[in-house]
Every structure is written in structure tokens, then in C-alpha cells.
Amino acid sequence: MGSLPRLRDGSLFYVVLGAVVTSFYFIVIGKLSTTRVVNLVDHNGGAANFSRRNSEYEEVCREWLDLMDQEELLNRNSSIIDESTEDVKETKNWDNSFEMSSHLRCDIKYKDKEVIQRGHYYAIYNYVRAEKEFGCTETITLTAPADFRFLDNVVPLVEKWMGPISIALYAPGHDFYTTLRAISYLRNCGTDLIRKYVTFHIFFDQAHTPAARNGSSILTLYTDLYNDCTALPPWAETNDTDMYKFQNNLLYPINVARNIAKLGAQTYFVFPSDIELYPTKNFIPLFMKFWKENPELFTPESRNVFVLPIFEILANETVPENKTQLMAMLATKTAQLFHEGVCTRCHKVIESDKWVAAPETEGLGVFSVGKRIGPHIVWEPFYVCTQKEPLWDERMTWEGQNNKMVQAFTMCVLNYDFHVLDNAFLIHKPGVKKKKVQMVRYGQVVKESSALLQKIAIELQELYGYNKKCGTKYIFQRPKPKPKVPVILPKT
């Protein structure tokens, strides 16, 4: 037998006392065994005697156990937890590690499948859940909207992020079944990191609920098996015209997906991103260290978010892993600012030119700070934030563009500070787009979305207050015409 746990001297007295009392009780019971038998037969009082003695013994035991519980609690609070298993160390909550984080609390979220109605959509949270769980403030969850066509990005994304990822997939009608096959392909044919870190949520319109098959409900249809990993992945076998979404002229509710992915995250810190944007490696430990070193930026009343600049690279180029590599690619023009020439102002960070010229440094810090005003009035930054920040307006669609503009405008009205990080950035999936496909295919939807955007801006200023510096579109200032100087012709 192993040795008993050591107890403090003060508690040893109670342990010995309990043992003595217990031994004395059994000695008395042994000597009175005859009387005890008689009393058991005597239903007019003897049984009550036995019950009373039994209850007295139970009371002693309860007191003893209470003392043991108190001792265990004291030991837990006053000594270092024994690092007996790797799992304990991995799942340690940052709240226990840093006193400054004690205010960063979040509810323990429901981690099993859960159906929630969002407007006219059904959302199934945690339809396929990651195997590894994290504490509320232990790490950062990257959240992303998508449909099955974009799941080829999951492998490079999880390999760079190396932490929890929450993906919300739009899957109306029979697209639901292609989506399930795509998830199964990733989990069985891709890297093991997908099983470990990636959680998939699924949602669809109520009017386009998938038809159940094989006598099973939608909630139980997923099978975590894939027969042939040598075959093409499901997203490569399906054309856009085969999709239920296209056959029924459905618009992609990207902000519904963004909200589901964020709300489905288990952690307090979240990074709402896009599935085609790849972050720099080792970002999570760098940011958690930055958080520890800058507690004043993370107070309950603070309104701060932490921006990663975005770049794009030519097709077939390797994604840079650090700022030094990125600067070399910028110099050779194999990399450039995201959407340069398409909507440069939408993604150009504060002091962008200085950021690009500044060499890489050790660790992670803030390079510049500013508001979403002036030259940045149409800025749509991607940033690390918390669960307390505003969600995205679900009336906006991918096809109509401007889907991030409402949330960014809200952040301006609420007077948020945008802290641009120095050694972290995002790289779009290789390939440079010359123009937005929405402008070509969905011109009328874009026009209607722009009108809706102005309407929503008025609503938000009614809600949060008026700020004349905030806007949803850039107002180009025409240069004032130079005064005409009268030309005096020489006399002839």
C-alpha cells in the first residue's frame, strides 16, 4: 500500500481523536452485544437505542470527513499543485496563473450539440467537436465563417494557429451532406491537429432544412469515418452549380456565420478572422505573454482591440512565417497589401508605411494606436478581441459586400482604440485578386446592401450616440479650385 498523505500537526489531533472515539465505540458495542441483540428484537425502544448509537457514530464520521475536506482545501490553496500529469498542465486555466486576470471570467459554455434558432436560421453548435478542451482564459480561439468549398484552408490554418478553431459552416438543403463528408474527410485524411483543435458548427435556413436520411435525425447523421482518402476531397468534386445554395438563389449569410463561430468559442479571447487568412506562427503564446505584461489594456472597462495587418502574395509563393520573410517578399513585390488597388483604404492599418519599413523585433508589442476615423473611416480591420465586443449585423451578406463595415462602424461609435501589433500579420491564401467577384455577379445586391448600410448607420447612432467622425464610406475631398488670376493682355 502507498503511504498516506501528510497532514499538518493541527489536523493530526483531530484524526487521532476520531480514531480513538471510533475504537471506543466498537469496544462498547462488542461488550454489549447481547443487549444489542435483545434491543434489536425489542421493537418498543431497543431499536431506537441502536439507531441513536448508529447516528452518533455517523455524526463522528461526518465531522471527521469534514475536517479531512477542510485540510484538503487548505493544502490546495497554500501549496503548489502537484504536476502529476501532462493533461493537468495543459488544461491549466490562466485565471489561476495570473492574479491580474481574475476579472476575465466567462461562463462555462455548453459543449455538446445544441440547436439554437437565430432569426430564420437553425444553428447546430458543436456539430463535430474538437477533442481538446481549454479553460476560459487559457488561450485564444480563432473563429471563421465558411461553407464546404473553403475547407481546403483548414489544414494550413490549424498548422499555423496551433490552438482552438471554431468554424461555422452554411449548409442548406443537400449541401448539408456534402458538408458532413468534407468534415469527415478532414478529420480522417488530414492532420491529427484537426481532430484536436477544430470544432465545426453547422447552420441553415429554416425554409431549407436538410431532409433526414436513413431513418436518422439530422443531429445523428454524422459518421466519423471516410472510406477512401486517396480520392479527391468532397469540395474538389463539386461545382458551384451543383450546390443547393446556387440552385435556389440563396445569398451567403456571412455575418450569421461569423456570430455563430464567435459565440461557439469556449474562450474569453477570440480572433474573428476569415478561413483564407493565415496568421504568423506562435501567435498564441506571444499574445498571452503580451496580455500578462500589459494588464492595463485588458481592464473590464477597456475598449481595446489588437489588429493584425493583412497582406496577399502571388500564387505559388510560400506563405512567410515571420516579418523578416514578409519584408523580403514586399521588396521583391511577391507580396503586397491586401486588396491593394481594389480597396486599399479598407485594410491599410494605422502608420502602415512605417510598419512595413520597421524591422522585426523580439516578442510582440503595439506598433501604433488609433481610431477608425479620418483616413481610416472605411477601415475593416481583423483583430483579437474578447467575447464582450459587438457582433456583426446579420442583415448583411457576402454578396452585398460591406459585411464587416457595420461592426467596424459600431466600434468607432463606441470609441474603441485599435492597437496595431508589431510582429504579427495575416497572409491571404496565395493568389492576388484584381477585382471583387461581387461587383461582377451581384451588382443589384451590392446596391441594395449599400442603401441598407446607411440605414443601419443611422440606427446605430440612435442606439449609441452620434459621432460625426465615424462613417461607413470614404468622402473624397475635392481640391479647392485655385482662384483665377485675370490675364492682362498688352495693349496693341
C-alpha positions as CSV (number, residue, x, y, z in Angstrom):
1,M,0.0,0.0,0.0
2,G,1.1,3.6,-0.7
3,S,1.9,6.0,2.1
4,L,-0.9,8.2,3.4
5,P,-0.9,11.9,2.6
6,R,0.9,14.1,5.1
7,L,-1.2,16.2,7.4
8,R,-0.4,19.3,9.3
9,D,0.1,18.9,13.1
10,G,-3.1,20.8,13.9
11,S,-5.2,18.4,12.0
12,L,-3.4,15.3,13.3
13,F,-5.0,15.9,16.7
14,Y,-8.5,15.6,15.1
15,V,-7.5,12.5,13.2
16,V,-6.2,10.7,16.3
17,L,-9.3,11.9,18.3
18,G,-11.6,10.4,15.6
19,A,-9.7,7.1,15.7
20,V,-9.9,6.9,19.5
21,V,-13.6,7.7,19.6
22,T,-14.3,5.2,16.8
23,S,-12.3,2.4,18.6
24,F,-14.0,3.1,21.9
25,Y,-17.4,2.9,20.3
26,F,-16.7,-0.6,18.8
27,I,-15.3,-1.8,22.2
28,V,-18.6,-0.7,23.9
29,I,-20.7,-2.3,21.2
30,G,-18.7,-5.6,21.5
31,K,-19.3,-5.8,25.3
32,L,-23.0,-5.0,24.9
33,S,-23.6,-7.4,22.0
34,T,-26.1,-9.4,24.0
35,T,-28.1,-6.4,25.0
36,R,-27.8,-5.2,21.4
37,V,-29.4,-8.4,20.1
38,V,-32.2,-8.1,22.6
39,N,-32.7,-4.4,21.7
40,L,-32.9,-5.3,18.1
41,V,-35.8,-7.7,18.9
42,D,-37.4,-5.2,21.2
43,H,-39.4,-3.0,18.9
44,N,-40.7,-0.9,21.7
45,G,-37.4,1.0,22.3
46,G,-34.3,-1.2,21.8
47,A,-34.2,-0.4,18.0
48,A,-34.3,3.3,18.9
49,N,-31.2,2.8,21.1
50,F,-29.3,1.1,18.3
51,S,-30.4,3.8,15.8
52,R,-29.3,6.5,18.2
53,R,-25.9,4.9,18.7
54,N,-25.6,4.4,15.0
55,S,-26.4,8.1,14.3
56,E,-23.9,9.2,16.9
57,Y,-21.2,7.1,15.1
58,E,-22.3,8.6,11.8
59,E,-22.0,12.1,13.2
60,V,-18.4,11.5,14.4
61,C,-17.6,10.2,10.9
62,R,-19.2,13.2,9.2
63,E,-17.2,15.6,11.4
64,W,-14.0,13.6,10.7
65,L,-14.7,13.7,6.9
66,D,-15.5,17.5,7.1
67,L,-12.1,18.0,8.8
68,M,-10.4,16.0,6.1
69,D,-12.1,18.1,3.4
70,Q,-11.1,21.3,5.0
71,E,-7.5,20.0,5.2
72,E,-7.5,19.1,1.5
73,L,-8.9,22.6,0.6
74,L,-6.2,24.3,2.7
75,N,-3.5,22.2,1.1
76,R,-4.8,23.1,-2.4
77,N,-4.9,26.9,-1.6
78,S,-1.5,27.0,0.2
79,S,0.8,24.8,-1.8
80,I,1.8,24.2,-5.4
81,I,-0.4,21.8,-7.3
82,D,1.4,18.6,-7.9
83,E,2.3,18.4,-11.6
84,S,1.5,14.7,-11.8
85,T,0.1,14.6,-15.4
86,E,0.7,16.4,-18.6
87,D,-3.0,16.9,-19.0
88,V,-3.3,18.9,-15.8
89,K,-0.6,21.3,-17.0
90,E,-2.1,21.6,-20.5
91,T,-5.6,22.4,-19.3
92,K,-4.5,24.8,-16.6
93,N,-6.7,28.0,-16.5
94,W,-4.8,31.3,-16.9
95,D,-7.1,32.7,-14.1
96,N,-5.1,30.5,-11.7
97,S,-1.7,31.6,-13.1
98,F,-2.1,35.4,-13.2
99,E,-3.7,37.4,-10.5
100,M,-4.3,40.3,-12.9
101,S,-6.6,38.1,-15.0
102,S,-9.1,37.5,-12.2
103,H,-11.7,39.8,-13.8
104,L,-11.6,37.9,-17.1
105,R,-14.4,35.5,-16.4
106,C,-16.8,33.8,-18.8
107,D,-19.5,31.3,-18.3
108,I,-18.7,27.6,-19.0
109,K,-20.4,27.2,-22.3
110,Y,-22.5,24.2,-23.4
111,K,-20.1,21.9,-25.2
112,D,-22.4,19.2,-26.6
113,K,-24.6,19.6,-29.7
114,E,-27.1,22.3,-29.2
115,V,-29.8,23.6,-31.6
116,I,-30.4,27.4,-31.4
117,Q,-32.7,29.4,-33.5
118,R,-31.1,32.6,-34.9
119,G,-33.6,34.6,-36.8
120,H,-34.8,32.4,-39.6
121,Y,-31.9,30.0,-39.3
122,Y,-31.3,26.9,-37.3
123,A,-27.8,26.7,-35.8
124,I,-26.3,23.4,-34.6
125,Y,-23.5,24.3,-32.3
126,N,-20.7,21.8,-31.8
127,Y,-22.0,19.5,-34.5
128,V,-18.5,18.0,-34.7
129,R,-16.4,19.0,-31.7
130,A,-12.7,19.2,-31.2
131,E,-11.2,16.6,-28.8
132,K,-9.1,19.0,-26.8
133,E,-10.9,21.4,-24.3
134,F,-9.5,24.6,-23.0
135,G,-10.1,26.8,-20.0
136,C,-11.9,30.1,-20.4
137,T,-8.7,32.3,-20.4
138,E,-6.2,29.7,-21.3
139,T,-5.8,30.5,-24.9
140,I,-7.3,32.3,-28.0
141,T,-9.9,30.8,-30.3
142,L,-9.7,31.7,-34.0
143,T,-13.3,31.9,-35.4
144,A,-14.2,31.8,-39.0
145,P,-17.2,31.7,-41.4
146,A,-17.2,29.3,-44.3
147,D,-19.0,26.7,-46.4
148,F,-17.6,23.4,-47.5
149,R,-15.9,24.9,-50.6
150,F,-13.4,26.7,-48.4
151,L,-12.4,23.7,-46.2
152,D,-9.2,23.2,-48.1
153,N,-7.8,26.0,-45.9
154,V,-8.3,24.2,-42.6
155,V,-5.0,22.2,-42.8
156,P,-2.7,25.2,-43.3
157,L,-4.7,27.3,-40.9
158,V,-4.6,24.8,-38.0
159,E,-0.9,24.1,-38.6
160,K,-0.1,27.8,-38.2
161,W,-2.6,28.6,-35.4
162,M,-1.9,25.5,-33.2
163,G,-4.9,26.3,-31.0
164,P,-8.7,26.1,-30.9
165,I,-10.5,27.0,-34.1
166,S,-14.3,27.5,-34.3
167,I,-15.8,27.3,-37.8
168,A,-19.4,27.9,-38.7
169,L,-20.5,26.3,-42.0
170,Y,-23.5,27.3,-44.0
171,A,-25.2,24.1,-45.3
172,P,-28.7,24.4,-46.6
173,G,-30.6,21.5,-48.2
174,H,-28.4,18.8,-49.7
175,D,-25.2,20.9,-49.2
176,F,-25.5,19.6,-45.6
177,Y,-24.5,16.1,-46.7
178,T,-21.5,17.4,-48.8
179,T,-20.5,19.4,-45.7
180,L,-20.6,16.3,-43.5
181,R,-18.5,14.4,-46.0
182,A,-16.0,17.2,-46.1
183,I,-15.7,17.4,-42.3
184,S,-15.2,13.6,-42.2
185,Y,-12.5,13.8,-44.9
186,L,-10.6,16.5,-43.0
187,R,-10.7,14.6,-39.7
188,N,-9.7,11.2,-41.2
189,C,-7.4,12.2,-44.1
190,G,-5.9,15.4,-42.9
191,T,-3.6,16.2,-40.0
192,D,-4.4,15.0,-36.5
193,L,-4.4,18.6,-35.4
194,I,-7.9,19.0,-36.9
195,R,-9.4,16.4,-34.6
196,K,-7.5,18.0,-31.7
197,Y,-8.3,21.7,-32.3
198,V,-11.1,22.3,-34.8
199,T,-14.8,22.5,-33.9
200,F,-17.4,22.6,-36.6
201,H,-20.8,24.3,-36.2
202,I,-23.5,24.0,-39.0
203,F,-26.4,26.2,-39.8
204,F,-29.1,26.6,-42.5
205,D,-32.3,28.4,-43.3
206,Q,-35.4,27.1,-41.6
207,A,-37.1,27.1,-45.1
208,H,-34.2,25.0,-46.4
209,T,-33.7,22.5,-43.6
210,P,-32.0,19.3,-44.9
211,A,-34.1,16.2,-45.4
212,A,-33.2,13.5,-42.9
213,R,-31.9,10.2,-44.4
214,N,-31.9,6.5,-43.4
215,G,-34.4,7.0,-40.7
216,S,-31.9,9.1,-38.6
217,S,-32.4,12.7,-37.4
218,I,-30.2,15.5,-38.7
219,L,-28.4,15.6,-35.3
220,T,-27.2,12.0,-35.5
221,L,-26.3,11.7,-39.2
222,Y,-22.6,12.4,-39.0
223,T,-20.3,9.4,-39.2
224,D,-16.6,10.0,-38.3
225,L,-15.3,7.6,-41.0
226,Y,-14.0,8.1,-44.5
227,N,-13.6,5.2,-46.9
228,D,-11.0,6.4,-49.4
229,C,-8.5,9.1,-48.5
230,T,-6.8,8.7,-51.9
231,A,-9.9,10.1,-53.7
232,L,-10.5,13.8,-54.3
233,P,-11.9,15.7,-51.3
234,P,-15.6,16.5,-51.5
235,W,-15.0,20.2,-52.2
236,A,-13.0,19.3,-55.2
237,E,-15.7,17.0,-56.6
238,T,-18.5,19.6,-56.5
239,N,-19.1,22.5,-58.8
240,D,-20.8,25.7,-57.7
241,T,-23.7,24.9,-60.0
242,D,-24.2,21.6,-58.1
243,M,-24.7,23.3,-54.8
244,Y,-28.2,23.7,-53.3
245,K,-27.3,27.3,-52.4
246,F,-26.9,28.2,-56.1
247,Q,-29.8,26.1,-57.4
248,N,-32.1,28.0,-55.0
249,N,-30.5,31.5,-55.5
250,L,-29.6,31.8,-51.8
251,L,-27.2,34.5,-50.5
252,Y,-24.5,33.6,-48.2
253,P,-25.3,34.9,-44.7
254,I,-21.7,35.5,-43.7
255,N,-22.4,37.6,-40.6
256,V,-24.7,34.9,-39.2
257,A,-21.7,32.5,-39.7
258,R,-19.3,35.0,-38.0
259,N,-21.6,35.3,-35.0
260,I,-22.1,31.5,-34.6
261,A,-18.4,30.9,-34.8
262,K,-17.6,33.5,-32.2
263,L,-20.4,32.5,-29.8
264,G,-19.4,28.9,-30.2
265,A,-15.8,29.6,-28.9
266,Q,-15.1,28.3,-25.5
267,T,-12.5,31.0,-24.6
268,Y,-12.7,34.7,-23.5
269,F,-10.2,35.8,-26.1
270,V,-11.2,35.3,-29.7
271,F,-9.8,36.2,-33.1
272,P,-12.6,36.6,-35.5
273,S,-10.9,36.0,-38.9
274,D,-11.6,34.6,-42.3
275,I,-10.8,31.0,-43.2
276,E,-8.5,32.1,-46.0
277,L,-6.3,34.3,-43.8
278,Y,-3.3,32.5,-42.3
279,P,-1.7,34.0,-39.2
280,T,2.0,34.1,-38.2
281,K,3.3,31.1,-36.3
282,N,3.5,31.0,-32.5
283,F,1.0,33.9,-32.2
284,I,-0.9,32.4,-29.3
285,P,2.0,32.2,-26.8
286,L,3.3,35.6,-27.9
287,F,-0.1,37.2,-27.4
288,M,-0.7,35.6,-24.0
289,K,2.7,36.9,-22.8
290,F,1.7,40.3,-24.2
291,W,-1.5,40.1,-22.2
292,K,0.4,39.3,-19.0
293,E,2.8,42.2,-19.5
294,N,0.1,44.8,-20.3
295,P,-2.8,44.3,-17.8
296,E,-3.8,47.9,-18.1
297,L,-5.1,47.2,-21.7
298,F,-7.4,44.4,-20.5
299,T,-9.4,46.0,-17.7
300,P,-13.2,45.4,-17.6
301,E,-14.0,48.9,-18.8
302,S,-11.3,49.0,-21.5
303,R,-12.2,49.3,-25.2
304,N,-9.2,48.0,-26.9
305,V,-8.7,45.5,-29.8
306,F,-5.4,44.3,-31.3
307,V,-5.0,44.4,-35.1
308,L,-3.0,42.2,-37.4
309,P,-2.1,43.8,-40.7
310,I,-3.1,41.9,-43.8
311,F,-1.1,41.1,-46.9
312,E,-1.5,38.9,-50.0
313,I,1.1,37.1,-52.0
314,L,1.4,35.8,-55.6
315,A,0.1,32.4,-56.5
316,N,2.5,29.5,-55.9
317,E,4.5,31.6,-53.3
318,T,5.3,30.2,-49.9
319,V,3.5,31.9,-47.0
320,P,6.0,33.9,-44.9
321,E,6.4,32.7,-41.3
322,N,7.7,35.9,-39.8
323,K,8.0,39.6,-40.6
324,T,11.6,39.4,-41.9
325,Q,10.5,37.0,-44.6
326,L,7.5,39.2,-45.3
327,M,9.7,42.3,-45.7
328,A,11.8,40.4,-48.2
329,M,8.8,39.4,-50.3
330,L,7.5,43.0,-50.2
331,A,10.8,44.2,-51.5
332,T,10.6,41.7,-54.5
333,K,6.9,42.6,-55.0
334,T,5.9,39.0,-54.5
335,A,3.8,40.3,-51.6
336,Q,1.6,43.4,-51.2
337,L,-1.0,45.0,-49.0
338,F,-4.3,43.1,-49.1
339,H,-6.8,44.3,-51.8
340,E,-4.3,46.9,-53.0
341,G,-5.9,48.7,-55.9
342,V,-9.3,47.1,-55.1
343,C,-10.0,48.7,-51.7
344,T,-6.6,49.7,-50.2
345,R,-8.2,52.0,-47.6
346,C,-10.3,49.1,-46.3
347,H,-7.3,47.2,-45.0
348,K,-4.4,49.7,-44.6
349,V,-3.5,49.9,-40.9
350,I,-2.5,52.9,-38.9
351,E,1.0,54.0,-39.9
352,S,1.1,51.3,-42.4
353,D,4.2,52.7,-44.3
354,K,6.2,52.8,-41.1
355,W,5.1,49.3,-40.1
356,V,6.3,47.9,-43.4
357,A,9.7,49.6,-43.1
358,A,10.3,48.7,-39.4
359,P,12.5,45.6,-38.9
360,E,11.3,42.6,-36.9
361,T,11.9,42.7,-33.2
362,E,11.7,40.1,-30.4
363,G,8.3,39.2,-28.9
364,L,5.0,41.0,-29.5
365,G,4.1,44.6,-28.8
366,V,2.0,47.5,-30.0
367,F,3.4,49.4,-33.1
368,S,0.7,52.1,-33.4
369,V,-2.7,53.1,-31.9
370,G,-5.6,55.0,-33.3
371,K,-9.3,55.3,-34.0
372,R,-11.3,54.4,-37.1
373,I,-11.6,58.0,-38.2
374,G,-10.2,60.3,-40.8
375,P,-8.2,58.4,-43.4
376,H,-9.3,55.1,-41.7
377,I,-13.0,55.9,-41.8
378,V,-13.7,52.8,-44.0
379,W,-11.2,50.5,-42.4
380,E,-12.3,46.9,-41.8
381,P,-9.5,45.5,-39.6
382,F,-9.1,42.0,-38.3
383,Y,-8.2,41.9,-34.6
384,V,-8.0,39.9,-31.5
385,C,-10.8,40.8,-29.1
386,T,-12.9,39.3,-26.3
387,Q,-16.4,37.9,-26.1
388,K,-17.7,41.3,-24.9
389,E,-17.2,43.1,-28.2
390,P,-20.2,43.7,-30.6
391,L,-21.4,41.0,-33.0
392,W,-21.9,41.5,-36.8
393,D,-25.2,42.7,-38.3
394,E,-26.9,39.6,-39.7
395,R,-28.8,41.6,-42.4
396,M,-25.5,42.0,-44.4
397,T,-24.5,39.2,-46.8
398,W,-21.2,38.2,-48.6
399,E,-22.7,39.0,-52.0
400,G,-23.7,42.5,-50.9
401,Q,-20.2,43.4,-49.6
402,N,-19.7,45.8,-46.7
403,N,-20.5,43.0,-44.3
404,K,-17.8,44.0,-41.8
405,M,-18.4,47.7,-42.2
406,V,-21.4,47.8,-39.7
407,Q,-19.4,46.2,-36.9
408,A,-16.4,48.4,-37.6
409,F,-18.6,51.5,-37.6
410,T,-20.1,50.3,-34.2
411,M,-16.6,50.1,-32.8
412,C,-15.9,53.7,-33.9
413,V,-19.1,55.0,-32.3
414,L,-18.2,53.2,-29.1
415,N,-14.8,54.9,-29.2
416,Y,-12.6,51.8,-29.4
417,D,-8.8,52.1,-29.7
418,F,-7.2,49.9,-32.4
419,H,-3.7,48.7,-31.3
420,V,-1.7,47.5,-34.3
421,L,0.6,44.7,-33.3
422,D,4.2,44.9,-34.5
423,N,5.4,41.4,-35.4
424,A,2.2,39.7,-36.2
425,F,0.2,39.7,-39.5
426,L,-2.1,37.8,-41.7
427,I,-1.5,36.4,-45.2
428,H,-4.3,35.6,-47.6
429,K,-4.3,32.3,-49.3
430,P,-1.8,32.7,-52.2
431,G,-3.2,34.4,-55.2
432,V,-3.9,38.1,-55.9
433,K,-7.5,39.2,-56.9
434,K,-7.7,42.1,-59.3
435,K,-11.4,42.8,-58.7
436,K,-14.2,41.7,-56.4
437,V,-16.5,39.0,-57.9
438,Q,-19.4,40.6,-56.1
439,M,-19.3,43.7,-58.3
440,V,-19.4,41.5,-61.4
441,R,-22.1,39.0,-60.4
442,Y,-24.2,40.7,-57.8
443,G,-24.4,44.4,-58.8
444,Q,-28.0,44.8,-57.7
445,V,-27.4,43.1,-54.4
446,V,-24.4,45.4,-53.8
447,K,-26.6,48.5,-54.5
448,E,-29.3,47.3,-52.1
449,S,-26.7,46.5,-49.4
450,S,-25.1,50.0,-49.7
451,A,-28.5,51.6,-49.0
452,L,-29.1,49.2,-46.1
453,L,-25.7,50.1,-44.7
454,Q,-26.6,53.8,-44.5
455,K,-29.9,52.9,-42.8
456,I,-28.1,50.8,-40.2
457,A,-25.6,53.6,-39.5
458,I,-28.5,55.8,-38.5
459,E,-29.9,53.1,-36.2
460,L,-26.5,52.6,-34.5
461,Q,-26.1,56.3,-33.9
462,E,-29.6,56.4,-32.3
463,L,-28.5,53.4,-30.1
464,Y,-25.0,54.5,-29.1
465,G,-24.9,58.2,-29.7
466,Y,-23.8,60.5,-32.5
467,N,-20.2,60.7,-33.5
468,K,-19.6,62.9,-36.6
469,K,-16.1,61.4,-37.0
470,C,-17.5,57.9,-37.7
471,G,-18.7,56.8,-41.1
472,T,-19.4,53.9,-43.5
473,K,-17.9,55.3,-46.6
474,Y,-15.0,57.5,-47.5
475,I,-15.8,61.0,-48.6
476,F,-13.3,62.2,-51.1
477,Q,-12.4,65.9,-50.6
478,R,-12.2,67.6,-53.9
479,P,-9.3,70.1,-54.0
480,K,-10.5,73.7,-53.9
481,P,-10.1,75.3,-57.3
482,K,-7.3,77.9,-57.5
483,P,-8.5,81.5,-57.8
484,K,-8.4,82.6,-61.4
485,V,-5.8,85.3,-62.0
486,P,-7.0,87.8,-64.5
487,V,-4.9,87.8,-67.6
488,I,-4.0,91.3,-68.7
489,L,-3.3,91.5,-72.4
490,P,-0.8,94.0,-73.6
491,K,-2.2,96.9,-75.5
492,T,-1.7,96.8,-79.1
